[in-house]
Amino acid sequence: MPSSNRQLAKPRALRPGDTVGIVAPASNIKQLDLEAGCAALRRAGYNPIYLDSILEQDLYFAGSVARRASELQDMFANNDVRAIVCGRGGYGANYLLKALDRQIIEAHPKIFVGYSDLTSLLTYFTVGAFVTFHGPMAAKDWALEDGVDLPSWHAAVSGSVPWDVPINADTQALIEGDADGVLNGGCLSIVVAALGTPYEIQTEGAILFLEDIAAKPYQIDRMLMQLKLAGKLDAVRGIVFGEMLSCVQSTNQSYTLQEVVTRIVGDLGVPVAFGLRSGHVTSRNITLPFGVQARLSVGSGKVKLRILEAAVRP
């Protein structure tokens, strides 16, 4: 992995009429979901394409490691493709980390969008390579009615600056404060799984976004403590949690997840918010650019996340 101090490249902006390559780097996808997502991308003004092999299945993967790595590299190398959107997450993107030719990919920085298991690749590309995008996937959010937050999508991929990330009404201010930093993060369980490997996340100076799904509060506790004990929270500037869907022990538990996370991060001296709708969400998945400067403001009853730097070049 290259140095995290290296200036990140910025991909070209995405415009109406541009070609979007759909890839499946992790779990297998369903054809009907893929077709529904492609139809939505066409309605949004883009030209989605994918390889016939995208529907292959090997156990719970979208085909072999070789197929998935070749598909991803081909999309980066294809000059007609302006952006790459993952079909879905699931599991298996970590298999690609040693299989990819990083030189080929770095020579063609492009908008790369995904979340969940694709956190492995978001981190891999963001460390010393180029800006990435934590946002809606083709056979998941784009395939759903009201699955994509279009204002944040357009702001992120078109190069708007500055712009405010849409904050839903139930986003909560856990610890007040203001901070500037580089927005980074992803799915908590994937972030933690990479600790101790050459592919672990770099968090110094970060506004750290963390989200997950169906993890019990004690599991969230354990993963946050692992990040803390690994020193990954020592130099963060702020923390924003996602919706954390279904992260409950039981419906009648006597505590909240907000209380759990506050006990762990409350002594860091940084602003903390909870409930940003990106990744595993109820609806309208928000696109977050990773690797750009952002400002987090958490006050009494209000949360504001402003993107200060364009994520793409013209």
Disulfide bonds with the S-S distance in Angstrom:
none
